[in-house]
Amino acid sequence: MARDHAILACTECKRRNYIKTRNKKTMAERIELKKYCRFDRKHTVHREVK
């Protein structure tokens, strides 16, 4: 299986809000997306955590 689950955590409140699947072979680096954080009530940068 090449697809893997990536857990995204907010950079401001440090809570894990999203789970996204990614292809490990084509996306070797960690994911960084701007998504909505319901705890901060605004769009923030979310990064992949281990």
C-alpha positions as CSV (number, residue, x, y, z in Angstrom):
1,M,0.0,0.0,0.0
2,A,1.5,3.3,-1.1
3,R,-1.2,5.5,0.5
4,D,-0.6,6.6,4.1
5,H,-2.6,8.6,6.6
6,A,-1.2,12.0,7.5
7,I,-2.4,13.7,10.7
8,L,-2.5,17.5,10.5
9,A,-2.0,19.6,13.6
10,C,-2.7,23.3,14.0
11,T,0.5,25.4,14.4
12,E,-1.1,27.8,16.8
13,C,-3.2,25.7,19.2
14,K,-1.2,22.4,18.5
15,R,-4.4,20.3,18.3
16,R,-4.8,17.5,15.8
17,N,-7.8,18.5,13.6
18,Y,-7.5,16.7,10.3
19,I,-6.6,13.4,8.8
20,K,-5.6,13.3,5.1
21,T,-4.3,10.5,2.9
22,R,-1.2,10.9,0.8
23,N,1.0,8.9,-1.6
24,K,4.4,8.4,0.1
25,K,6.2,7.8,-3.2
26,T,5.1,11.1,-4.8
27,M,5.0,13.3,-1.7
28,A,8.1,12.5,0.3
29,E,8.1,15.8,2.4
30,R,5.6,16.6,5.1
31,I,2.3,18.2,4.2
32,E,1.6,21.8,5.1
33,L,-1.9,23.2,4.4
34,K,-3.9,26.3,5.4
35,K,-7.1,25.0,6.9
36,Y,-9.8,26.1,9.3
37,C,-9.2,25.5,13.0
38,R,-12.5,25.3,15.0
39,F,-10.7,26.0,18.3
40,D,-9.1,29.3,17.1
41,R,-12.1,30.1,14.8
42,K,-9.9,31.1,11.9
43,H,-7.8,29.7,9.1
44,T,-4.3,28.6,10.2
45,V,-1.4,26.6,8.9
46,H,-1.7,22.9,9.7
47,R,1.4,20.7,9.5
48,E,1.8,16.9,9.4
49,V,2.8,15.3,12.6
50,K,4.2,11.8,13.2
